[in-house]
């Protein structure tokens, strides 16, 4: 790698958080497997039974709060601190491990587990505590209008204007721990590549959009990403 980059964009998915223990939510005994997606992750489900949906996310918050960043998250912080480029993180994850690791310029396109949004006024506030349909918005006073600030099926992604701009101006696009199946995020590499970015993929195995990446680095992100960052800094 000899090119000097000025605008770097990371796209991260569940794989980067797996080494922090959060993959257990989709494991055999994980919380997700005890609930149907249609009951806890659609806007229709929320309107139908908000307390059931709130209970699901209330159960998740303690685990997410306790989770700690792993070497992959910390490697991004190191790169941001030592490499002379603008470095942004677009994440599909609702955890806060990027922030805990000290990452800057983080865009949560699927929302955050520790945020609540008022459907009446749009106010977003942070909480790690329990939320119910009885709670009142601290901004507008509306009753029974608070929803987890998670992008449910049927809702649009967050921060997309900024993300589009980042993809069109980056010269290095790095995908870490994402399957390449869920759109529109799976198409981000194509946009970055179309605008001239070098593209790198970090994953445990090949993904469905494998051919769109210039380089593929396989293995646990907690090992491969710090090695990659070390190499970038040595060449700087």
N, C-alpha and C positions, 0 to 999 in steps of 0.2 A: 504494500500500500504506500504509494508515493504522493498521491494527490493531497493537496491541502484543502480542507473543507471549511466552509464559512457558515453553512446552515445545515444542522443535523437534526433529523427527526427520528425518534424512537416510536414504534408502535408496539405496545405490550398487551399480552393476553394472559389467560389463566396460567400458562406454563411458567411465567416468571414468578408467580406467587406459590406455585406448587411446593417449592422447597421451603416455604415458610409455613406449610401445613394447611393452607386454605383449600387445596384440591380435595380435601376430605369431604367437602360439602357435596361433591358429585360422586363420591365413592359409594360402595355398597351400603355402608352404614351412615352415609351422609344425610344432612338435613333435606337436601333437594329431593332425594329418593323417597322421602316420606310424604311428599306433596306433589300434586299434579301442577305442571306449569300453568295450566288453564285456571287454576284456583288461586295462585299466588303471584303471577307475573304478567297479568293482562289488566288493562285499564277497566275492562268489563267486570273482571273479578273484584277489583277494588270497589267499584260502585255497588256491586251486588252484596259484598260482605267485607266492608273495610276493616272490621275488627279481626277477622281471620287473617287478612293480609298483614295487618300491623303486627299480629302475634308472631307470624312467620319471621318478619324482619327483626322484631324484638329479640327473638331467640338467636338470631345470627350475630347481633352486634357484640356481645361479650367475646365471642371467638375472634372476631375481626379486630377488636380493641386489643386483645392479648397478643395477636400475631406480630412478629418482628420481621423487619426486612432482612433479606439474605444477601450474599455477596453480589448477586446480579444487580439488585437495586443500588447497592453501595457503589458499584462500578460506574453507574451512570452519574452519581454524585461526583466521583473522582474525575470523570471526563469533563463534567460541567465546570469544575473548579480549576482544572489544569490545561484544558485544550482551548485555544483561542478561537472559538466559534460560538454562534448562537445555537444552543442545544435545547430542544423541546421534547416533551414526552406526551404522546397521545395514548391513553390507556383505555382498554375495554373493561378493566377491572373496577369494581366498586369499592375495593379496599383502599386503605390509606398508606400502604407500604411505601409507595414512592415518596410521599411527604415525610414519613417517619425516617426514611433514609437520607433526607435532606435534598431530594430532587427539587429543582426549580422548573417553572414553566410547564406545569402538569395540566393536561386537559382530559377530564373524565367524560368521555362521550356517552357512557352508560349511567352516569350519575355516581353518587357516593352513598355508602351504607350509613354514614354518620350525618346525613343531611335530610331535612324535611322541607317540603315545599307546600305552600298554601295555594290551593287551586282557585281561590277567590282573587287574591291580589298578586300572586307570583313570588311572594317573599320566601327566601330560602334561609333557613337557620340550621345550625349544627347542634346535634345531640347524640350522645352515646346511651341515653336513657331510654325507657320504654315510652311508647306513644300509643294513643288510642283515639277512637273516633270522638271521644268526649273532650279532647283537648281543643283549646281555642288558639287561633293565630295571634301571636304576640304583636304583629304589625297592624292588622285590620280588625281583629276581634271576631272574625268569622268563626262559627261553630261547625264542627264536623267537616272541615274542608282540608285537613292536613293529610298529606300523602308522602310516603317515602320518596325521596328524590332519586328514584331509580327509574331508568327508562324501561317501561313495560312494553311488551309486544303490542303494537298498534300505536306507539308514540314515536315521535321523531328524535333522532340523536341530538345531544347537546354540543355546543361549541363548534358547530360545523362550518360556520363562516370562517372562523379563525383556522380551523384544521385545513380547509381547502386552500387558504392562503399559504399555510406552512408547506403543504404538499407541493404546491406550484413553485415554491422558492427554495426548497431544500436541494442540496447537492449530494447528500448522503442520507439514505433511508434504511433504517435498521429495524427489522421485525423480530421480536423476541417472544417466544412462547405462545404464538397464536396459530390457530389451525388453518387459516386461509379459507374457511368455509362460509363464515357468517358475513354477509354483506350489509352495509356498504364497506365495512372495514377491510374486507378481503380484497377490495378493489383499490385500496390506497396505494399499494406498490405500483400498480399500473399507472396511476396518475403521476406519482413521483418520477417514474421511469420515463414517462412521456415528456416530462419537463427537464430531463437530462440528469437525473440523480443516479448515482451508483446505488445498488440495492443489495443488502445483505440479509440473510435469514438465519436466525438462531432457533433451533428446535431440536426435539428429541429424535424426530424422523422427518421424512419428506412430507410436504403438504401438497394439497391439490393445485396450488398455484406456484409450484416449485419452479417452473420454467421462467417465471417473471423475475427471478432473483439472479444477480450476477454471481453471488457467492453463497454457499451453504455451509453452515458450521453446525454440526450435530453433537448433541450431548447435553448434560445439565447446564442450564444458563448460569448457575452459580459458579460453575467452573470455567465455561467457555467465554463468557462475556468479560470477566476480569482479565483473562489472558489477552483478549482482543484489545481491550482498553489499554493495557500495559504496552502492547505493541504499538498502538497509535501514538502514545505519549513518547515512547522511545524514538519514534521516527520524526517527531515534531522538532 
